[in-house]
Amino acid sequence: MRSNLDQNHKKGGTQKVKDVLFVDVVLEAQIRALTEKIMHIDIGFESYLRECSLLLANLSMSFEWNEIKVLKEDWDKIVFDCSKNLNLDNARKLKSVIDRAKQALGEVNDALMGVI
C-alpha cells in the first residue's frame, strides 16, 4: 500500500499527500513494534534478514537519500545471496553492507535529531 501511494501521490494533490503521511505514521508505529519484538526473540537468520529488508524498504520510501535506495538494492542482492553460503569472502561482503547500513541509519538519526 505504501509503495502504491508513494508512486501515485504526486498526481493526486493534497489528499494523496495526507494519505501518504497517515500511512507513514501507521507504518512507523508498526515497524517500531515489530523491531522491538524481533530484537528479543530468535526468529532465525533468514527471517531476520527479511525483516531488515522490510525496514530498509520503508526507509527508502520515507527518505529521499539515494544512499538508502542503493543500500536497499545491495541488501537484497548481496546479503541474501551471500547469507546462503557463509564463508570468509562472503562474510566480508556482508560486513561491508552492514557497515554502510549503520552509517546510513546514523545519518537518518542525525537528520531527525536536527528536525526536533
C-alpha positions as CSV (number, residue, x, y, z in Angstrom):
1,M,0.0,0.0,0.0
2,R,2.8,2.4,0.9
3,S,4.6,1.7,-2.3
4,N,1.5,2.3,-4.3
5,L,0.8,5.6,-2.6
6,D,4.4,6.6,-3.0
7,Q,4.3,6.1,-6.7
8,N,0.9,7.8,-7.2
9,H,0.8,10.6,-4.6
10,K,2.3,13.2,-6.9
11,K,-0.6,13.1,-9.2
12,G,-3.4,13.4,-6.7
13,G,-2.6,16.7,-4.8
14,T,-3.0,17.3,-1.1
15,Q,-5.4,14.4,-0.4
16,K,-2.8,11.9,-1.6
17,V,-0.1,13.7,0.4
18,K,-2.3,13.4,3.5
19,D,-2.8,9.7,2.7
20,V,0.9,9.1,2.4
21,L,1.6,10.9,5.7
22,F,-1.1,8.9,7.5
23,V,0.2,5.6,6.1
24,D,3.8,6.6,7.1
25,V,2.7,7.3,10.7
26,V,0.9,3.9,10.9
27,L,3.8,2.1,9.3
28,E,6.3,3.8,11.6
29,A,4.4,2.6,14.6
30,Q,4.1,-1.0,13.2
31,I,7.7,-1.2,12.2
32,R,8.8,0.1,15.6
33,A,6.7,-2.5,17.4
34,L,8.0,-5.2,15.0
35,T,11.6,-4.2,15.6
36,E,11.2,-4.2,19.3
37,K,9.6,-7.7,19.2
38,I,12.3,-9.3,16.9
39,M,15.1,-7.9,19.0
40,H,14.2,-10.2,21.8
41,I,13.3,-13.4,20.1
42,D,15.1,-15.9,17.9
43,I,13.4,-15.8,14.6
44,G,16.2,-17.3,12.6
45,F,18.8,-15.7,10.4
46,E,16.9,-15.7,7.2
47,S,13.8,-14.2,8.8
48,Y,16.0,-11.5,10.5
49,L,17.4,-10.6,7.1
50,R,13.9,-10.4,5.6
51,E,12.7,-8.1,8.4
52,C,15.8,-5.9,7.9
53,S,15.0,-5.7,4.2
54,L,11.5,-4.5,5.1
55,L,12.8,-1.8,7.4
56,L,15.2,-0.6,4.7
57,A,12.3,-0.6,2.1
58,N,10.3,1.6,4.5
59,L,13.2,4.0,5.0
60,S,13.9,4.2,1.3
61,M,10.3,5.3,0.7
62,S,10.3,7.7,3.6
63,F,13.6,9.5,2.8
64,E,14.9,11.0,-0.4
65,W,18.5,9.8,0.1
66,N,20.0,7.9,-2.8
67,E,22.3,6.0,-0.4
68,I,19.4,4.3,1.3
69,K,17.9,3.3,-2.0
70,V,21.2,1.9,-3.2
71,L,21.8,0.2,0.2
72,K,18.4,-1.5,-0.1
73,E,19.3,-2.8,-3.5
74,D,22.6,-4.0,-2.3
75,W,21.0,-5.6,0.7
76,D,18.6,-7.5,-1.5
77,K,21.3,-8.6,-3.9
78,I,24.4,-9.1,-1.8
79,V,23.2,-10.0,1.6
80,F,20.5,-12.6,0.6
81,D,22.9,-14.3,-1.8
82,C,25.9,-14.3,0.5
83,S,24.0,-15.4,3.5
84,K,23.2,-18.7,1.8
85,N,26.9,-19.6,1.6
86,L,28.7,-18.2,4.6
87,N,32.5,-18.2,4.1
88,L,35.2,-15.7,4.8
89,D,34.8,-13.8,1.5
90,N,31.0,-13.6,1.8
91,A,31.3,-12.6,5.4
92,R,33.4,-9.6,4.3
93,K,30.8,-8.6,1.7
94,L,28.1,-8.9,4.4
95,K,30.1,-6.8,6.8
96,S,30.6,-4.0,4.2
97,V,26.9,-3.8,3.5
98,I,26.1,-3.8,7.2
99,D,28.7,-1.1,7.9
100,R,27.0,1.0,5.2
101,A,23.6,0.4,6.8
102,K,25.0,1.6,10.1
103,Q,26.3,4.7,8.5
104,A,23.1,5.4,6.6
105,L,21.0,4.9,9.7
106,G,23.3,7.2,11.6
107,E,22.7,9.9,9.0
108,V,18.9,9.3,9.3
109,N,19.2,9.6,13.1
110,D,21.3,12.8,12.8
111,A,18.8,14.3,10.3
112,L,15.8,13.5,12.5
113,M,17.6,14.9,15.6
114,G,18.2,18.1,13.7
115,V,14.5,18.5,12.9
116,I,13.5,18.1,16.6
